[in-house]
Amino acid sequence: MNIPEHIHSFFGIAGVSGSKHDFITTCQIDLLANKYICEEYLIHRMQKGDTIAFMTSTGGNGWERDDNKEVFMPVLQAKSWEESVEALKKTGMAQMPGTMGYPFSKLAMNYLTVQLQSVFAVKGIRVNAVLPGSTDTGMKDEFTQMAGGEEALLSHCGYAKRLAKSEEMAMPIVFLNSNMASYISGEHLIVDYAQTSEEVAGIKPVGQVISLKGILEYMMKQ
């Protein structure tokens, strides 16, 4: 594999829903791969004016909460791929289904977007994330099943009342990595047609916000 000596823009988009993978594998694909690429490759191959943008998810809303940081922070603080995998196993969630690996990864990715600022933004390398609502992709059927049906999936579409098209997520992430966003870094660009905004404002009841610590406490009682 030939890796360019200078990478101008990186798009961290690849991911899986977790419905076809176990928890650890899902997190390796959705979280650890991006973390590793940034720490081992991009830090040595980027310079002032370059850009990084991740495609995360509104499924990672609540990333700033202490009950979530307490669980995923040891993984983000690990130094190598091997240490990150071991930290992931020690979270106590390794036996959870892969579908729990998806929100775990998105919570951690949303935090990682901010954590990377002190490494990249300080050098003039911008790091941002797009947080999509429900989107019509090749994983639509998997997410429909995970959500509990199409109606539940559409409940994350705000006033659009439809799934977003793939290009409606592609254009915002291209914008963040373009010169048009030259003064934007550390941004979580939520693209869900006002769903999250109204929940934050208290206009609509909050849908589903994951509490990783709450899940672990519940598991321990079983």
N, C-alpha and C positions, 0 to 999 in steps of 0.2 A: 504494500500500500504506500503510495507516494503522497506525502503530506506537504503542501506548499510551505515554503519558508515564511511567507508573509500572507496571513489570512485577513482580508479587509472586513468581511462581514460573516458572522456565524448565525445560522438559524437553528435553534434547538427545538425541532418540531416532532421528531419521531416519538411514537409512544404506543402503548397497548392499553386496552380497557381492563385487563386482568381476568376476564372471563375464561380465557384459554390458557392461563399461566398460574403458577403458584405465587404466593405473596412475595417471596424473595426475588424470583425472576422478574415479576412485574416491576418491582422497585429498582432492580438493576437496569432495566430498560428505560423506565420513565424518569428516574432520579439519578442514580449513580453514574450512568453514562454521561449525562450532561455535566455533572460535577467533575468527573474525571477528565473530560475533554477540556474543560476550563482550566483546571489546576495543572494538568500535565502538558497540554499542547498550546492552547490559546495564549496563556500568560507569556510564552516564549515567542509567539509568532504574530503578535498584534502590537500596534503602536498608536500613538496619538491620532485621533480621528476615526479609528476603527470602531466596529459596533458588534454587539451581541444582543440577540432577541430570542426569548424562549416563548413557546406556545404552552401555557400551563392550563388553567381551568378555573371557573368559578366554583368547581367542586373543591377547590383549595381555599375558599373563603374561610376566614378564621385563622389564617396562618400566623397572625400576630398575637394570638391568645396564649397565655402562659400554659394552659392545660395541654395545648398542642406542642408548643416549643419544648416542654419538658420531655416529650417522647422522641421527637425527631432531631433535636439539636445534637445529641451525641453522634448521630450519623453524619451530620454536616461538619462536625468538628474533627472527624476522623481524617487522617493524613493521606492514606493510600487506598487503593481499590480494596485490598485485602482487609485493611482495618475498617473500612466503610461497611463491607459485607458482614464482618464480625459484629460491628456496632448495630447493624440492622437486625441481626439475629438476637441480640441481647435486649431489643426493645420489648420483647415478650409477645410480639405480634406475628412471629414467623409462621405459626400454625394457622393464622387467619387465611381465609380464601383470597385468591388473587384479586378479586374485586375490591378488597379493602386496601390492597397495595396501590390502587389508583388514587384514591383521595389522600392516602399517606404521602405519596410521591408529590402530588400537586400542592399540598400544604407546605411540604419541605421546599419544593421548587420556588414557590412564591416568596418564602423567606430567603432562599439562596440568592434570588435576584437582588435583594437588598444587601445581603452579606458580601456579595462580590463587589460592591461599590468601593470599598476600601482597598481592594486589590486592583481593580480595573479603572474605575472612574477617576481615581486619583492620578492616573496616567493619561487621562483624556480619552479613555475607551468607554463608551457608553454601554450600559447593560439595562435592558428593559424586558417586560413580559406582556403578552396579550393573554387575557383571561376570557376564553370564550364561554358563552352559554351553550345550550344544546345546538349541535350542528349536524347537518346531513353529510356524513362521511361514510367510508366503507365499514365503520364500526357502529353504524346507526342501530342495527338489529341488536347488537350486544348491549348498547347503552339503553335501548328500549326495555330489554329484559331486566337489566340492572335497576332501572328506575321503577319497574313495576307496571309497565304499560306505556303506550304512546301518550295518553293524556297526562301522565306524570312527567314524561319527558318534555312535553310542550309547556308544562308549568314553569320551565326555566327560560322561556323565550320572551318574557316581558310583553310589551304591547304589540310585538310583531305577530304573535299568535301563529308562528310557524318556525320550523327549524331554520337556522342560518345556512346559507350556502357556503361551501368551502372557500370560495373566493372572497366572501365577506369577512373571513378571518385572515386570509392571505394578505389582503390589501392593508389592513392595519399593521401587521407585523413588518411588511415591507416599508411602510411609512416610518416605523420606529427605527429601522436600520438605514434610513435615508437621510440626506442632508436637511430635509424639511424638519426633522426632529433634532437638530443639532444641539439644542439646549435641554434635551429631555434625557434624564437617566434616573434609574431607580423607580421607573413608572410601572404601575400595574394597570394596564389599559383594559378595563372591563368592557367587553363587547357582548352585551346581552339585552339590548333594547330596554334599558332602565330597570330591569328586574332587581339587580342588587342595589341600585341607588335608592329605590323606593323602600326596600327592606331596611337599609341603613337609616333612612329618614323616619322609619316607623310608620310609613304610609301603608305598607303591606306587611303582613306577618312574615317573619323570617322563615324561609323554607327549611332546608336541611343544612345545618352547619355541624360538621364532624367534631367530636371531642375525643381525641385519641386516648387521653387519660381516662375519660369516662368509660370508654370501651374496655380498656384494660382492667379497670376496677370491676366492671360487670363480669368479665371473664373469670376473675379471681373468685367471685362469689358462687360461680356455677359448680 
